[in-house]
């Protein structure tokens, strides 16, 4: 039995733009914060030889991803003076143009917020067991690869 | 001894299932050999192996109740 509290990061479908505005508003009471760094990943309509991408369907090994995310979170809090960190990743289908990843990092000062946000996004892309299957306009599919 | 096997991402194209229960395997090498015989398309696939959510680099012995995940390179975000 693990004792630490593991936060869920997964949301079914796209991340609504409204949520980002609401989250900024929620942090207005935390006046020690001087900087928020926000990263939004958007599904790109890549054009391939076999068709163009209309959506990406995400799946994950959720239990392992959440444990790994907990480790990443702890290590970034140990490394940078952060006030808070919020991560949301979509599961299921997200259409081209919609948001599939939303990272919100807050700190008293900008440098820590920006650096931690960048490091966090890289860790999410390369360390979390999440997979994207691209759905093409001719009904074909292709497994996404991170570069 | 029952071991639970999980397949993710592109590997499910090869296996057509996401989950499998396997009996009588004692280590991860033996398991891989068994899986490649059962699903030949796995032979050419690139993947990581995790035992109980911990990534392994070398073969490890397996205990009843272990969960082994086969995971292709990650592509989240």
Backbone of each chain as ProteinMPNN parsed JSONL, in Angstrom:
{"seq_chain_A": "XXXXXXXXXXXXXXXXXXXXXXXXXXXXXXXXXXXXXXXXXXXXXXXXXXXXXXXXXXXXXXXXXXXXXXXXXXXXXXXXXXXXXXXXXXXXXXXXXXXXXXXXXXXXXXXXXXXXXXXXXXXXXXXXXXXXXXXXXXXXXXXXXXX", "coords_chain_A": {"N_chain_A": [[0.859, -1.203, 0.0], [0.681, 2.09, -0.99], [1.61, 5.157, 0.504], [1.625, 7.832, -0.214], [-0.213, 10.575, -1.697], [-1.662, 10.291, -4.76], [-2.251, 12.261, -7.508], [-4.869, 12.562, -9.895], [-4.391, 12.955, -13.396], [-5.697, 12.67, -15.701], [-8.158, 13.351, -18.197], [-11.238, 12.798, -19.783], [-11.491, 13.15, -23.223], [-11.137, 16.402, -24.953], [-9.374, 19.224, -23.437], [-11.147, 21.78, -22.04], [-11.082, 25.203, -23.1], [-12.198, 27.011, -21.38], [-11.667, 25.959, -18.848], [-9.035, 26.651, -18.34], [-9.094, 29.423, -18.078], [-10.695, 29.553, -15.787], [-9.025, 28.312, -13.926], [-6.908, 30.135, -13.724], [-8.26, 32.249, -12.55], [-8.922, 31.044, -10.09], [-6.472, 31.024, -8.791], [-6.11, 33.561, -7.933], [-6.427, 34.157, -5.264], [-4.132, 33.311, -4.112], [-1.715, 35.022, -3.161], [1.033, 34.997, -2.876], [2.091, 34.098, -5.13], [3.863, 35.049, -8.047], [4.185, 34.504, -10.658], [2.839, 32.655, -13.334], [3.342, 29.854, -15.349], [2.232, 28.584, -18.291], [1.571, 25.782, -20.291], [0.222, 24.644, -23.315], [-0.773, 21.912, -25.106], [-1.644, 21.281, -28.412], [-3.637, 19.463, -30.707], [-2.272, 18.7, -33.77], [-2.945, 19.096, -37.228], [-1.437, 17.184, -38.928], [-0.116, 16.535, -42.165], [0.098, 13.634, -43.93], [1.545, 11.031, -45.99], [-0.421, 9.145, -46.213], [-2.756, 10.433, -45.613], [-4.519, 13.154, -43.87], [-4.244, 14.264, -40.459], [-7.01, 14.052, -38.379], [-7.755, 13.727, -35.797], [-6.511, 12.723, -32.543], [-6.372, 9.756, -30.754], [-6.056, 9.025, -27.44], [-4.45, 6.726, -25.257], [-3.495, 5.158, -22.15], [-1.245, 3.74, -19.729], [-2.592, 3.943, -17.046], [-2.288, 3.695, -14.181], [0.479, 3.38, -13.835], [1.372, 5.688, -15.094], [0.352, 7.694, -13.429], [1.71, 7.221, -11.044], [4.329, 7.682, -11.909], [4.093, 10.33, -12.67], [3.693, 11.464, -10.194], [6.231, 11.109, -9.066], [7.742, 12.756, -10.779], [6.604, 15.218, -10.232], [7.28, 15.502, -7.489], [10.074, 15.645, -7.707], [10.442, 17.999, -9.151], [9.349, 19.896, -7.437], [11.236, 19.695, -5.45], [13.431, 20.705, -6.723], [12.859, 23.291, -7.707], [11.646, 26.526, -6.52], [8.528, 26.267, -6.146], [5.061, 27.157, -6.131], [2.669, 25.916, -6.861], [1.493, 23.194, -8.985], [-0.118, 22.018, -11.799], [-1.418, 19.449, -13.795], [-2.895, 18.267, -16.739], [-3.991, 15.735, -18.864], [-5.355, 14.529, -21.867], [-7.522, 11.712, -22.427], [-8.768, 9.296, -24.765], [-10.545, 10.482, -27.714], [-9.299, 13.413, -29.305], [-9.879, 16.2, -31.179], [-8.262, 17.669, -34.082], [-6.827, 20.797, -33.463], [-7.903, 21.026, -30.966], [-7.255, 21.039, -27.376], [-4.925, 18.928, -25.802], [-3.085, 18.608, -23.812], [-2.348, 20.171, -20.792], [-0.579, 22.249, -18.807], [0.213, 23.818, -15.803], [2.076, 25.92, -13.992], [3.119, 27.449, -11.04], [4.857, 30.073, -9.313], [6.707, 32.167, -6.978], [8.392, 33.751, -8.539], [9.29, 34.467, -12.021], [11.37, 32.955, -13.363], [11.743, 30.405, -12.172], [9.189, 29.354, -12.565], [8.972, 29.263, -15.377], [11.194, 27.638, -16.134], [10.672, 25.246, -14.716], [8.254, 24.54, -15.837], [8.925, 24.003, -18.499], [10.671, 21.828, -18.156], [8.93, 20.026, -17.024], [7.046, 19.559, -19.087], [8.666, 18.265, -20.972], [9.32, 15.972, -19.5], [6.794, 14.811, -19.222], [6.218, 14.154, -21.876], [8.204, 12.279, -22.496], [8.454, 10.442, -20.407], [6.021, 9.502, -19.406], [3.783, 6.764, -19.597], [1.97, 6.981, -22.12], [0.011, 6.886, -25.041], [-0.54, 7.959, -28.391], [-2.878, 7.654, -30.944], [-3.08, 8.42, -34.223], [-5.82, 9.586, -36.045], [-6.773, 9.447, -39.302], [-8.021, 11.361, -42.158], [-9.063, 9.611, -43.992], [-10.023, 7.507, -42.623], [-7.995, 5.801, -41.976], [-5.391, 4.805, -39.633], [-2.594, 5.831, -37.605], [0.175, 5.244, -35.524], [1.258, 7.635, -33.288], [4.43, 9.323, -33.0], [6.763, 10.558, -30.7], [8.945, 13.345, -30.98]], "CA_chain_A": [[0.0, 0.0, 0.0], [1.469, 3.315, -1.046], [1.023, 6.132, 1.418], [1.492, 9.181, -0.758], [-1.443, 10.86, -2.422], [-1.386, 10.423, -6.184], [-3.312, 13.061, -8.138], [-5.238, 12.169, -11.249], [-4.111, 13.986, -14.398], [-6.384, 12.337, -16.948], [-9.506, 13.857, -18.488], [-11.771, 12.188, -20.994], [-11.716, 14.129, -24.289], [-10.292, 17.604, -24.968], [-9.375, 20.103, -22.273], [-11.863, 22.981, -22.476], [-10.392, 26.483, -22.907], [-12.825, 27.629, -20.206], [-11.015, 25.458, -17.623], [-7.771, 27.381, -18.152], [-9.491, 30.732, -17.53], [-11.175, 29.332, -14.41], [-7.876, 28.002, -13.067], [-6.191, 31.39, -13.477], [-9.091, 32.973, -11.579], [-8.812, 30.359, -8.786], [-5.186, 31.327, -8.156], [-6.077, 34.98, -7.54], [-6.365, 34.247, -3.793], [-2.781, 32.925, -3.664], [-0.989, 36.246, -3.524], [2.494, 34.807, -2.854], [2.475, 33.769, -6.509], [4.174, 36.184, -8.914], [4.302, 34.068, -12.053], [2.282, 31.382, -13.795], [3.79, 29.452, -16.676], [1.215, 27.653, -18.796], [1.839, 25.161, -21.59], [-0.938, 23.961, -23.88], [-0.491, 21.096, -26.29], [-2.804, 21.254, -29.306], [-3.525, 18.419, -31.738], [-1.894, 19.309, -35.051], [-3.479, 18.366, -38.394], [-0.306, 16.802, -39.777], [-0.46, 15.928, -43.456], [0.983, 12.498, -44.185], [1.321, 10.412, -47.303], [-1.635, 8.339, -46.181], [-3.925, 11.25, -45.262], [-4.203, 14.169, -42.857], [-4.704, 13.907, -39.112], [-8.22, 14.763, -37.951], [-7.869, 13.585, -34.34], [-5.629, 11.737, -31.913], [-7.026, 9.012, -29.67], [-5.037, 8.736, -26.436], [-4.614, 5.685, -24.249], [-2.381, 5.225, -21.201], [-1.163, 2.804, -18.602], [-2.906, 5.048, -16.124], [-1.72, 3.52, -12.828], [1.916, 3.653, -13.884], [1.542, 7.104, -15.469], [0.08, 8.555, -12.265], [2.842, 7.036, -10.112], [5.49, 8.363, -12.498], [3.813, 11.772, -12.592], [3.924, 11.832, -8.791], [7.699, 11.22, -8.902], [8.2, 13.947, -11.513], [6.116, 16.362, -9.452], [8.103, 15.629, -6.276], [11.437, 16.056, -8.039], [10.43, 19.411, -9.56], [9.143, 20.703, -6.216], [12.508, 19.69, -4.713], [14.443, 21.436, -7.492], [12.494, 24.696, -7.931], [10.725, 27.086, -5.52], [7.214, 26.347, -6.794], [3.887, 27.266, -5.261], [1.806, 24.791, -7.236], [1.691, 22.584, -10.293], [-1.312, 21.271, -12.221], [-1.209, 18.78, -15.09], [-4.057, 17.547, -17.287], [-3.753, 15.101, -20.159], [-6.572, 13.899, -22.38], [-7.652, 10.314, -22.859], [-9.819, 9.242, -25.782], [-10.335, 11.263, -28.942], [-9.17, 14.87, -29.27], [-9.851, 16.635, -32.582], [-7.235, 18.648, -34.479], [-7.185, 22.139, -32.994], [-8.302, 20.978, -29.554], [-6.149, 20.94, -26.42], [-4.778, 17.572, -25.257], [-2.183, 18.662, -22.655], [-2.434, 21.476, -20.128], [0.348, 22.273, -17.675], [0.083, 25.121, -15.152], [3.084, 25.932, -12.93], [3.148, 28.763, -10.391], [5.991, 30.317, -8.434], [6.809, 33.596, -6.667], [9.117, 34.48, -9.598], [9.091, 33.889, -13.356], [12.39, 32.022, -13.843], [11.431, 29.047, -11.692], [7.946, 28.897, -13.204], [9.242, 28.954, -16.798], [12.11, 26.482, -16.231], [9.99, 24.031, -14.237], [7.203, 24.213, -16.81], [9.573, 23.376, -19.651], [11.172, 20.51, -17.741], [7.748, 19.198, -16.787], [6.473, 19.15, -20.38], [9.567, 17.257, -21.543], [9.16, 14.737, -18.71], [5.485, 14.225, -19.562], [6.262, 13.565, -23.218], [9.147, 11.164, -22.638], [8.476, 9.493, -19.282], [4.723, 8.944, -19.025], [3.285, 5.749, -20.541], [0.765, 7.459, -22.819], [0.172, 6.669, -26.491], [-1.498, 8.645, -29.251], [-3.128, 7.034, -32.247], [-3.607, 9.441, -35.12], [-6.94, 9.183, -36.899], [-6.628, 10.212, -40.537], [-9.305, 11.722, -42.783], [-9.586, 8.508, -44.808], [-10.33, 6.442, -41.659], [-6.801, 5.043, -41.612], [-4.799, 5.246, -38.372], [-1.135, 5.705, -37.512], [0.599, 5.516, -34.149], [2.057, 8.858, -33.164], [5.774, 9.185, -32.419], [7.272, 11.82, -30.145], [10.295, 13.702, -31.432]], "C_chain_A": [[0.888, 1.244, 0.0], [0.792, 4.402, -0.228], [0.798, 7.506, 0.797], [0.208, 9.335, -1.575], [-1.094, 11.102, -3.887], [-2.559, 11.154, -6.826], [-3.605, 12.538, -9.528], [-4.883, 13.295, -12.222], [-4.985, 13.787, -15.641], [-7.809, 12.874, -17.008], [-9.987, 13.181, -19.748], [-12.036, 13.285, -22.03], [-10.846, 15.367, -24.145], [-10.389, 18.409, -23.674], [-10.046, 21.419, -22.696], [-11.081, 24.261, -22.165], [-10.914, 27.184, -21.65], [-12.126, 27.223, -18.908], [-9.759, 26.269, -17.313], [-8.064, 28.754, -17.549], [-9.93, 30.593, -16.07], [-10.013, 29.082, -13.452], [-7.064, 29.26, -12.756], [-6.949, 32.176, -12.399], [-8.951, 32.379, -10.181], [-7.538, 30.74, -8.043], [-5.08, 32.776, -7.685], [-5.973, 35.145, -6.019], [-4.963, 33.924, -3.267], [-1.802, 34.029, -4.034], [0.52, 36.158, -3.342], [3.005, 34.495, -4.259], [2.749, 35.056, -7.29], [4.222, 35.812, -10.374], [3.608, 32.728, -12.269], [2.933, 31.088, -15.138], [2.852, 28.353, -17.13], [1.674, 27.093, -20.136], [0.581, 24.443, -22.039], [-0.501, 23.184, -25.104], [-1.759, 20.987, -27.12], [-2.595, 20.184, -30.364], [-3.356, 19.084, -33.104], [-2.417, 18.442, -36.2], [-2.336, 18.06, -39.353], [-0.804, 16.193, -41.081], [0.576, 14.846, -43.748], [0.696, 11.934, -45.565], [-0.022, 9.692, -47.362], [-2.889, 9.132, -45.84], [-3.551, 12.311, -44.248], [-4.897, 13.841, -41.539], [-5.933, 14.731, -38.751], [-8.39, 14.705, -36.439], [-6.766, 12.661, -33.846], [-6.42, 11.082, -30.78], [-5.939, 8.574, -28.692], [-5.439, 7.587, -25.522], [-3.392, 5.758, -23.329], [-2.401, 4.021, -20.28], [-1.35, 3.715, -17.386], [-2.253, 4.892, -14.75], [-0.235, 3.884, -12.823], [2.172, 5.125, -14.202], [1.344, 8.005, -14.247], [1.183, 8.426, -11.216], [4.067, 7.802, -10.611], [5.31, 9.877, -12.407], [4.048, 12.274, -11.166], [5.42, 12.025, -8.531], [8.237, 12.482, -9.573], [7.827, 15.202, -10.725], [7.004, 16.594, -8.223], [9.495, 16.154, -6.619], [11.481, 17.522, -8.467], [10.182, 20.335, -8.366], [10.434, 20.775, -5.394], [13.532, 20.592, -5.398], [14.154, 22.936, -7.604], [11.58, 25.204, -6.811], [9.333, 27.308, -6.128], [6.111, 26.477, -5.753], [2.902, 26.134, -5.575], [2.026, 24.369, -8.683], [0.436, 21.768, -10.627], [-1.068, 20.716, -13.614], [-2.499, 18.072, -15.488], [-3.688, 17.007, -18.652], [-5.031, 14.395, -20.595], [-6.412, 12.401, -22.56], [-8.795, 10.281, -23.864], [-9.533, 10.231, -26.899], [-10.293, 12.769, -28.684], [-8.99, 15.321, -30.724], [-8.699, 17.601, -32.841], [-7.722, 20.04, -34.063], [-7.618, 22.177, -31.541], [-7.072, 20.747, -28.665], [-6.127, 19.549, -25.773], [-3.864, 17.541, -24.025], [-2.2, 20.079, -22.089], [-1.603, 21.403, -18.854], [0.361, 23.69, -17.112], [1.016, 25.109, -13.948], [3.17, 27.349, -12.355], [4.279, 28.852, -9.386], [5.982, 31.799, -8.036], [7.457, 34.385, -7.804], [9.129, 33.71, -10.914], [10.075, 32.795, -13.741], [12.062, 30.578, -13.447], [10.191, 28.503, -12.393], [8.211, 28.461, -14.645], [10.108, 27.699, -16.925], [11.423, 25.188, -15.815], [8.935, 23.593, -15.235], [7.815, 23.491, -18.011], [10.039, 21.955, -19.318], [10.015, 19.525, -17.562], [7.157, 18.686, -18.105], [7.349, 18.076, -21.035], [9.41, 15.919, -20.817], [7.849, 14.044, -19.053], [5.579, 13.5, -20.901], [7.135, 12.311, -23.288], [9.105, 10.132, -21.514], [7.115, 8.9, -18.919], [4.232, 7.945, -20.064], [1.912, 6.12, -21.106], [1.04, 7.276, -24.309], [-0.928, 7.378, -27.258], [-1.633, 7.917, -30.568], [-3.77, 8.094, -33.129], [-4.716, 8.866, -35.998], [-6.869, 10.071, -38.131], [-7.981, 10.406, -41.216], [-9.877, 10.624, -43.677], [-9.86, 7.27, -43.947], [-9.128, 5.578, -41.298], [-6.273, 5.566, -40.273], [-3.286, 5.059, -38.425], [-0.744, 6.01, -36.074], [1.552, 6.694, -34.142], [3.436, 8.523, -32.588], [6.226, 10.524, -31.9], [8.692, 12.073, -30.617], [10.945, 14.61, -30.409]], "O_chain_A": [[1.734, 1.421, 0.877], [-0.43, 4.554, -0.257], [-0.09, 8.251, 1.211], [-0.365, 8.364, -2.068], [-0.325, 12.007, -4.211], [-3.709, 10.732, -6.709], [-2.7, 12.12, -10.25], [-5.06, 14.469, -11.895], [-5.007, 14.64, -16.529], [-8.552, 12.856, -16.027], [-9.215, 13.008, -20.691], [-12.737, 14.252, -21.733], [-9.929, 15.397, -23.325], [-11.356, 18.291, -22.921], [-9.566, 22.094, -23.607], [-10.49, 24.385, -21.093], [-10.164, 27.863, -20.948], [-12.002, 28.027, -17.984], [-9.461, 26.538, -16.149], [-7.377, 29.197, -16.629], [-9.576, 31.416, -15.226], [-10.007, 29.568, -12.321], [-6.585, 29.423, -11.634], [-6.349, 32.697, -11.459], [-8.871, 33.114, -9.198], [-7.519, 30.778, -6.813], [-4.069, 33.169, -7.103], [-5.48, 36.167, -5.542], [-4.643, 34.226, -2.118], [-1.148, 33.981, -5.077], [1.228, 37.126, -3.617], [4.198, 34.613, -4.54], [1.987, 36.021, -7.214], [4.291, 36.683, -11.24], [3.772, 31.792, -11.486], [3.059, 31.982, -15.975], [2.691, 27.332, -16.462], [2.112, 27.839, -21.011], [-0.052, 23.727, -21.263], [0.077, 23.748, -26.033], [-2.821, 20.644, -26.601], [-1.482, 20.018, -30.864], [-4.169, 19.904, -33.53], [-2.341, 17.214, -36.15], [-2.274, 18.608, -40.454], [-1.777, 15.439, -41.103], [1.776, 15.115, -43.803], [-0.274, 12.315, -46.22], [-0.671, 9.634, -48.406], [-3.979, 8.562, -45.782], [-2.404, 12.374, -43.807], [-5.968, 13.235, -41.504], [-5.903, 15.961, -38.809], [-9.088, 15.536, -35.86], [-6.165, 11.915, -34.62], [-7.047, 11.757, -29.964], [-5.016, 7.846, -29.06], [-6.582, 7.48, -25.079], [-2.374, 6.349, -23.69], [-3.431, 3.376, -20.081], [-0.384, 4.188, -16.787], [-1.718, 5.861, -14.212], [0.246, 4.593, -11.94], [3.083, 5.736, -13.643], [2.088, 8.967, -14.056], [1.548, 9.41, -10.574], [4.75, 8.478, -9.842], [6.253, 10.61, -12.106], [4.545, 13.383, -10.966], [5.826, 12.976, -7.864], [9.077, 13.187, -9.014], [8.631, 16.122, -10.575], [7.424, 17.718, -7.947], [10.034, 17.004, -5.911], [12.455, 18.217, -8.179], [10.742, 21.429, -8.297], [10.701, 21.776, -4.729], [14.395, 21.173, -4.74], [15.074, 23.754, -7.598], [10.829, 24.429, -6.219], [9.01, 28.411, -6.57], [6.224, 25.968, -4.638], [2.374, 25.485, -4.673], [2.645, 25.073, -9.48], [-0.008, 20.937, -9.834], [-0.577, 21.416, -14.499], [-3.114, 17.371, -14.684], [-3.143, 17.722, -19.492], [-5.701, 13.746, -19.792], [-5.318, 11.895, -22.81], [-9.686, 11.129, -23.827], [-8.423, 10.752, -27.017], [-11.119, 13.323, -27.959], [-8.068, 14.881, -31.41], [-8.221, 18.269, -31.924], [-8.877, 20.402, -34.286], [-7.692, 23.251, -30.946], [-6.012, 20.325, -29.128], [-7.138, 19.057, -25.273], [-3.866, 16.563, -23.277], [-2.08, 21.058, -22.826], [-1.879, 20.612, -17.951], [0.505, 24.655, -17.863], [0.782, 24.374, -12.989], [3.281, 28.324, -13.098], [4.622, 27.884, -8.707], [5.319, 32.604, -8.689], [7.123, 35.55, -8.018], [8.999, 32.486, -10.939], [9.687, 31.812, -14.371], [12.1, 29.664, -14.271], [10.146, 27.332, -12.77], [7.73, 27.415, -15.08], [9.804, 26.806, -17.716], [11.569, 24.158, -16.475], [8.745, 22.396, -15.454], [7.278, 22.487, -18.479], [9.831, 21.016, -20.087], [10.121, 18.348, -17.906], [6.81, 17.511, -18.217], [6.838, 17.1, -21.584], [9.372, 14.863, -21.449], [7.804, 12.818, -19.162], [5.088, 12.381, -21.05], [6.842, 11.389, -24.049], [9.671, 9.049, -21.658], [7.052, 7.901, -18.202], [4.255, 8.226, -21.262], [0.869, 5.654, -20.649], [2.16, 7.484, -24.776], [-2.087, 7.4, -26.843], [-0.643, 7.601, -31.228], [-4.852, 8.6, -32.832], [-4.566, 7.807, -36.608], [-6.9, 11.297, -38.024], [-8.955, 9.722, -40.902], [-11.039, 10.691, -44.077], [-9.923, 6.147, -44.448], [-9.219, 4.72, -40.419], [-6.664, 6.645, -39.83], [-2.77, 4.24, -39.185], [-1.28, 6.94, -35.471], [2.524, 6.736, -34.896], [3.593, 7.585, -31.807], [6.087, 11.534, -32.59], [9.528, 11.171, -30.657], [12.087, 15.03, -30.594]]}, "seq_chain_B": "XXXXXXXXXXXXXXXXXXXXXXXXXXXXXXXXXXXXXXXXXXXXXXXXXXXXXXXXXXXXXXXXXXXXXXXXXXXXX", "coords_chain_B": {"N_chain_B": [[1.107, -20.777, -12.025], [-0.217, -17.629, -12.153], [0.255, -14.929, -14.282], [-0.278, -11.583, -15.063], [-0.545, -9.997, -18.163], [-0.039, -6.966, -19.819], [-0.757, -5.077, -22.72], [0.176, -2.296, -24.709], [-0.557, 0.665, -26.721], [0.781, 0.623, -30.014], [1.361, -2.06, -29.875], [-0.945, -3.441, -29.401], [-2.032, -3.726, -31.871], [-0.686, -5.89, -32.85], [-1.346, -7.888, -31.029], [-4.071, -7.832, -30.669], [-5.42, -7.907, -28.311], [-5.662, -6.341, -25.082], [-4.995, -7.353, -22.698], [-3.833, -10.217, -20.982], [-3.771, -13.437, -19.501], [-1.225, -15.417, -18.264], [0.1, -18.6, -17.669], [2.523, -20.53, -15.848], [5.076, -19.329, -16.43], [8.374, -18.403, -15.711], [10.236, -16.404, -15.808], [11.011, -13.137, -17.284], [12.239, -13.357, -19.791], [11.497, -15.87, -20.691], [8.81, -15.429, -20.844], [8.71, -13.47, -22.884], [9.588, -14.974, -25.082], [7.512, -16.826, -25.272], [5.389, -15.064, -25.858], [6.173, -14.028, -28.34], [6.009, -16.243, -29.928], [3.315, -16.703, -29.84], [2.271, -14.3, -30.814], [3.483, -13.42, -33.593], [4.0, -10.925, -34.812], [5.009, -9.368, -32.841], [7.695, -9.767, -32.785], [9.128, -7.989, -34.368], [8.659, -5.648, -33.105], [9.3, -2.684, -31.163], [9.761, -2.296, -27.752], [9.318, -1.445, -24.249], [9.682, -3.116, -21.095], [7.791, -3.461, -18.18], [7.679, -4.522, -14.839], [5.28, -4.908, -12.511], [4.851, -2.132, -12.673], [7.425, -1.14, -12.707], [10.161, -0.298, -14.63], [12.165, -2.601, -16.402], [15.494, -3.681, -17.226], [16.945, -5.932, -17.661], [16.486, -9.529, -17.761], [14.015, -10.737, -15.46], [12.916, -12.619, -12.631], [9.637, -14.012, -12.243], [6.736, -13.745, -10.204], [3.747, -15.319, -8.906], [0.848, -13.426, -9.579], [2.159, -11.174, -10.402], [2.317, -8.255, -12.488], [2.909, -7.703, -15.785], [3.93, -5.321, -18.067], [3.95, -4.51, -21.496], [5.319, -2.065, -23.392], [5.273, 0.182, -26.038], [7.437, 2.834, -27.441], [6.794, 5.952, -25.812], [4.153, 8.298, -26.524], [2.78, 10.586, -25.632], [1.143, 13.793, -25.0]], "CA_chain_B": [[1.209, -19.422, -11.466], [-0.827, -16.715, -13.117], [0.877, -13.61, -14.464], [-1.111, -10.739, -15.918], [0.246, -9.276, -19.165], [-0.748, -5.823, -20.408], [-0.167, -4.565, -23.972], [-0.265, -0.918, -24.935], [-0.235, 1.374, -27.96], [0.836, -0.127, -31.275], [1.476, -3.516, -29.645], [-2.279, -4.051, -29.443], [-2.289, -4.112, -33.27], [-0.102, -7.222, -33.018], [-1.941, -8.884, -30.132], [-5.528, -7.627, -30.72], [-5.972, -7.834, -26.946], [-4.893, -5.459, -24.207], [-4.695, -8.032, -21.441], [-3.715, -11.664, -21.162], [-3.273, -14.143, -18.321], [-0.307, -16.472, -18.691], [0.472, -19.516, -16.583], [3.761, -21.296, -16.011], [6.304, -18.674, -16.899], [9.155, -18.136, -14.499], [10.952, -15.127, -15.91], [10.547, -12.274, -18.376], [12.741, -13.86, -21.077], [10.632, -16.987, -21.064], [7.537, -14.808, -21.211], [8.862, -12.83, -24.206], [9.644, -16.041, -26.085], [6.15, -17.337, -25.398], [4.537, -14.064, -26.517], [6.566, -13.89, -29.743], [5.458, -17.407, -30.642], [1.863, -16.53, -29.921], [1.999, -13.119, -31.65], [4.735, -13.231, -34.34], [4.231, -9.508, -35.142], [5.754, -8.745, -31.731], [9.139, -9.98, -32.993], [9.745, -6.803, -34.972], [8.207, -4.458, -32.374], [10.174, -2.127, -30.131], [8.976, -2.017, -26.551], [9.899, -1.54, -22.912], [8.949, -4.036, -20.22], [7.697, -3.067, -16.772], [7.11, -5.53, -13.941], [4.617, -4.179, -11.416], [5.033, -0.692, -12.965], [8.832, -0.748, -12.641], [10.834, -0.655, -15.871], [13.304, -3.496, -16.211], [16.463, -3.66, -18.328], [17.393, -7.313, -17.87], [15.436, -10.486, -17.39], [13.71, -10.832, -14.025], [12.03, -13.728, -12.311], [8.249, -13.583, -12.055], [6.0, -14.389, -9.115], [2.298, -15.301, -9.146], [0.231, -12.137, -9.277], [2.893, -10.063, -11.013], [1.731, -7.634, -13.677], [3.975, -7.347, -16.725], [3.41, -4.454, -19.127], [4.782, -4.313, -22.687], [4.973, -0.703, -23.779], [6.079, 0.784, -27.105], [7.874, 4.189, -27.073], [5.656, 6.787, -25.394], [3.816, 9.388, -27.449], [1.783, 11.48, -25.039], [1.276, 15.237, -25.221]], "C_chain_B": [[0.773, -18.408, -12.505], [-0.136, -15.357, -13.097], [-0.034, -12.82, -15.403], [-0.209, -9.934, -16.867], [-0.609, -8.154, -19.742], [-0.005, -5.364, -21.658], [-0.711, -3.166, -24.221], [0.11, -0.423, -26.33], [-0.23, 0.449, -29.161], [0.925, -1.634, -31.064], [0.11, -4.2, -29.7], [-2.697, -4.371, -30.887], [-1.791, -5.542, -33.51], [-0.875, -8.27, -32.214], [-3.466, -8.942, -30.236], [-6.191, -7.664, -29.335], [-5.07, -6.9, -26.117], [-4.406, -6.172, -22.96], [-4.735, -9.53, -21.674], [-3.253, -12.265, -19.838], [-2.423, -15.316, -18.807], [0.063, -17.307, -17.464], [1.871, -20.073, -16.875], [4.871, -20.561, -16.747], [7.067, -18.23, -15.66], [9.978, -16.852, -14.59], [10.537, -14.38, -17.177], [11.066, -12.726, -19.738], [11.86, -14.979, -21.606], [9.277, -16.452, -21.531], [7.614, -14.195, -22.61], [8.866, -13.872, -25.319], [8.242, -16.595, -26.349], [5.276, -16.356, -26.197], [4.878, -13.917, -27.998], [6.093, -15.086, -30.574], [3.965, -17.23, -30.863], [1.483, -15.382, -30.858], [3.272, -12.77, -32.436], [5.039, -11.762, -34.656], [4.995, -8.783, -34.028], [7.274, -8.818, -31.954], [9.825, -8.721, -33.51], [9.376, -5.525, -34.217], [9.254, -4.004, -31.36], [9.313, -1.851, -28.907], [9.822, -2.097, -25.282], [9.064, -2.542, -22.135], [8.961, -3.467, -18.803], [7.089, -4.219, -15.989], [6.572, -4.776, -12.731], [4.954, -2.682, -11.467], [6.476, -0.209, -12.858], [9.511, -1.235, -13.913], [12.008, -1.575, -15.58], [14.213, -3.441, -17.44], [16.899, -5.076, -18.681], [16.285, -8.259, -17.435], [15.255, -10.539, -15.872], [12.793, -12.011, -13.792], [10.642, -13.184, -11.98], [7.582, -14.405, -10.963], [4.503, -14.38, -9.467], [1.727, -13.936, -8.744], [0.969, -10.94, -9.848], [2.133, -9.538, -12.237], [2.881, -7.167, -14.569], [3.366, -6.511, -17.846], [4.424, -4.357, -20.255], [4.353, -2.986, -23.302], [5.859, -0.201, -24.913], [6.525, 2.189, -26.674], [6.67, 5.106, -26.831], [5.405, 7.905, -26.404], [2.684, 10.253, -26.919], [2.038, 12.924, -25.416], [0.821, 15.64, -26.597]], "O_chain_B": [[1.33, -18.342, -13.6], [0.031, -14.731, -12.05], [-0.497, -13.342, -16.417], [0.748, -9.286, -16.442], [-1.764, -8.37, -20.109], [1.223, -5.272, -21.661], [-1.884, -2.882, -23.982], [0.957, -0.995, -27.016], [-1.111, -0.396, -29.317], [0.604, -2.406, -31.968], [0.016, -5.389, -30.007], [-3.598, -5.179, -31.111], [-2.392, -6.303, -34.269], [-1.04, -9.404, -32.664], [-4.079, -9.965, -29.932], [-7.402, -7.47, -29.222], [-3.892, -6.709, -26.418], [-3.528, -5.681, -22.25], [-5.546, -10.043, -22.445], [-2.437, -11.67, -19.134], [-2.85, -16.102, -19.653], [0.303, -16.78, -16.378], [2.326, -20.077, -18.019], [5.533, -21.143, -17.606], [6.483, -17.747, -14.69], [10.369, -16.283, -13.57], [9.816, -14.908, -18.023], [10.399, -12.501, -20.747], [11.524, -15.033, -22.789], [8.685, -16.958, -22.484], [6.706, -14.37, -23.423], [8.237, -13.687, -26.361], [7.844, -16.802, -27.496], [4.527, -16.757, -27.089], [3.989, -13.708, -28.823], [5.813, -14.957, -31.766], [3.427, -17.56, -31.92], [0.505, -15.472, -31.6], [4.054, -11.924, -32.001], [6.206, -11.386, -34.76], [5.558, -7.711, -34.252], [8.034, -8.034, -31.385], [10.959, -8.423, -33.137], [9.743, -4.431, -34.646], [9.985, -4.81, -30.783], [8.251, -1.239, -29.018], [10.882, -2.724, -25.249], [7.903, -2.791, -22.458], [10.001, -3.048, -18.295], [6.105, -4.821, -16.418], [7.315, -4.096, -12.022], [5.289, -2.062, -10.458], [6.731, 0.995, -12.91], [9.455, -2.419, -14.245], [12.757, -1.358, -14.627], [13.752, -3.186, -18.553], [17.186, -5.383, -19.839], [15.291, -7.854, -16.832], [16.212, -10.405, -15.11], [11.986, -12.362, -14.653], [10.492, -12.058, -11.505], [7.834, -15.601, -10.821], [4.051, -13.532, -10.236], [2.083, -13.376, -7.708], [0.471, -9.816, -9.79], [1.415, -10.273, -12.916], [3.709, -6.35, -14.167], [2.409, -6.932, -18.496], [5.613, -4.148, -20.013], [3.197, -2.8, -23.681], [7.081, -0.162, -24.763], [6.052, 2.694, -25.656], [5.668, 5.045, -27.545], [6.331, 8.392, -27.052], [1.756, 10.608, -27.646], [3.031, 13.24, -26.072], [0.868, 16.821, -26.942]]}, "name": "protein", "num_of_chains": 2, "seq": "XXXXXXXXXXXXXXXXXXXXXXXXXXXXXXXXXXXXXXXXXXXXXXXXXXXXXXXXXXXXXXXXXXXXXXXXXXXXXXXXXXXXXXXXXXXXXXXXXXXXXXXXXXXXXXXXXXXXXXXXXXXXXXXXXXXXXXXXXXXXXXXXXXXXXXXXXXXXXXXXXXXXXXXXXXXXXXXXXXXXXXXXXXXXXXXXXXXXXXXXXXXXXXXXXXXXXXXXXXXXXXXX"}
